[in-house]
Amino acid sequence: MNIMIEDIHGFNERFLTDHTRKFNFIEDQFNRAHINVQDIIERLRTFQVAIPSWALGSGATRFGRFSIGGEPATLEDKIDDAGLLHALTRSAGSISLHIPWDIPGDIDAIKQKAAAHGLFFDAVNSNTFQDQRGQKFSYKFGSLCHSSGDVRQQAIEHNVEVVEIGKALGSKSITIWLADGSSFPGQHDFRRAYQYTQDSLREIYKSLPGDWRMFIEYKPYEPNFYSMVIPDWGTSLSLAEGTGVNAHTLVDLGHHLPNTNIEQIVAILMMKGRLGGFHFNDSKYGDDDLTVGNIHPFQLFLIFNELIRGIENNTSQNPDPAWMIDASHNLKDPLEDLMQSLEGINIAFAQALIVNRKALREAQEKNDVTRCQELLQEAYRTDVRSLVAEARRQSNGAIDPIGLYRHLDVRKQLIGKRGKHGFATGL
């Protein structure tokens, strides 16, 4: 289904008086502090986050999966759902596909459908963590790191195929996440597994056009629990540096051990010019893939604080990071969950934009620890929700996206069209 601009404007009218009052209040505060409100709004309007195709249906645990109903069973359906999100929020302007779950049949038709929704194709994602039907060799004991050259070659060829599909769609990057690792001591020769992975990445890199980037993801555990071949950002960085100038580290917020200082990782990667992108989510215990900003909103703000600092002082020429949500849950309507994640991301982004960086630098130089903390908390404690809503409104989005989604009874309409018990393709 399509959400008409008239529906959005009509629904916005209900909230315009209250919204204007809140916005005028914060605008007056910012004017007094010599903060350019419209500049922040413009940066929010241009800030776009990719929607992963696999997050548009209900997520799963190892023990069960429960359909929300009306899930997208085809790539065309997924693009339509991503288009719904973008129409409501105006901040989800791209979609990230996972191959082979999302292999397009008619490339031109798929591109036209995406364009009709105002979407472009972000990074394409390969899959060597599952065995596919008809696959000759198994990835049970690894893919790019496998002891068998035949298995490694199969995994390389799959990634090259993913690049070719991405090129046809207009994508400019590939994300590689490996489940490769070991679950028992002695199972792997650590050095050999690393070297095989490095060699394999170099082979894949040869297939990339000059304007493409490779994103190398890392994860400390799961599905293997003794060792992962790429367990941390340092290993990913070393592999990227050993692969080529357009190879970068990708940071998934859930792919860290508890209490890891992710904002420090971000700062160093940007200083090295090797921060490729982000997968946004939140977690309580591990890689929970929860709604962004749901558990650790202050950490999300601190991460954005380092991102803004790096973007505004980009002496290392770090490329513009790719932004994507990688959240998936079994209980919520996935479209509502994604809208909540987009809100959390934009709030943290807006808060980071209002940090008084000149004053913070001066306090840091004077080792005034109290002042440094106050400056960050002043920005974090500022309620910027009306700024985020105004950015949506000025872009013809909904002041209250979830409110309009429920008012139009979108999920009920999707169930009527697609059925109650289907599952989205993917995991």
Order of alpha helices (4+ residues) and beta strands (2+ residues): alpha-alpha-beta-alpha-beta-alpha-beta-beta-alpha-beta-beta-alpha-beta-beta-alpha-beta-alpha-beta-alpha-beta-alpha-alpha-alpha-alpha-alpha-alpha
